[in-house]
Amino acid sequence: MIKMVCPNCGSDNVGHDATVRWSVDTQAYEVSGIFDNAWCDDCGWEGDDGLKEVPLGKTTHHRRNA
């Protein structure tokens, strides 16, 4: 398993622009497209270079409590 982290600070408090569509069958929104723009809520990084994949058990950054 992996997690996505910020390439700048290593935080996993990140997001990515995407498109969702409503599914009548599942009665939920389903991701139908992922765009280039990503961001980090901890350090403010934003870019289209992509997030970094790291193994789930690896510690990269301690997430701040909001």
C-alpha positions as CSV (number, residue, x, y, z in Angstrom):
1,M,0.0,0.0,0.0
2,I,1.0,3.6,-0.7
3,K,0.1,7.1,0.4
4,M,0.4,10.3,-1.5
5,V,2.5,13.0,0.1
6,C,3.6,16.6,-0.7
7,P,6.9,16.6,-2.8
8,N,7.9,19.8,-0.9
9,C,7.4,19.0,2.8
10,G,6.4,15.3,2.9
11,S,2.9,15.9,4.5
12,D,0.1,13.6,3.6
13,N,-2.4,16.5,4.1
14,V,-2.8,16.9,0.4
15,G,-5.5,17.2,-2.3
16,H,-5.9,16.8,-6.0
17,D,-8.4,18.4,-8.4
18,A,-10.9,15.9,-9.9
19,T,-14.3,15.5,-11.6
20,V,-17.0,13.3,-10.1
21,R,-20.3,12.1,-11.5
22,W,-23.4,10.9,-9.7
23,S,-24.1,7.2,-10.1
24,V,-27.7,6.1,-9.9
25,D,-26.6,2.5,-9.5
26,T,-24.3,3.1,-6.5
27,Q,-26.1,6.2,-5.2
28,A,-22.8,7.9,-4.7
29,Y,-20.4,10.2,-6.5
30,E,-17.7,8.4,-8.5
31,V,-14.4,9.9,-9.7
32,S,-14.5,10.2,-13.4
33,G,-11.3,12.2,-14.0
34,I,-8.3,13.5,-12.2
35,F,-6.6,16.7,-13.2
36,D,-3.0,17.9,-12.9
37,N,-3.4,20.4,-10.1
38,A,-2.4,19.2,-6.6
39,W,-1.8,21.0,-3.3
40,C,-0.6,20.7,0.3
41,D,-2.6,22.2,3.1
42,D,0.4,22.2,5.5
43,C,3.1,24.1,3.5
44,G,0.9,25.7,0.8
45,W,2.7,24.0,-2.1
46,E,0.6,23.9,-5.3
47,G,1.6,22.5,-8.7
48,D,1.0,20.2,-11.5
49,D,4.2,18.2,-11.0
50,G,2.3,15.6,-9.1
51,L,2.3,14.2,-5.6
52,K,4.9,11.8,-4.3
53,E,4.0,8.1,-3.7
54,V,5.6,6.5,-0.5
55,P,5.0,3.2,1.2
56,L,2.1,3.5,3.7
57,G,4.2,2.5,6.8
58,K,7.0,5.1,6.1
59,T,7.0,8.2,8.2
60,T,7.5,11.4,6.2
61,H,5.9,14.1,8.2
62,H,3.8,14.5,11.3
63,R,0.4,15.9,10.4
64,R,-0.7,18.9,12.3
65,N,-4.0,18.8,14.1
66,A,-6.5,21.2,12.7
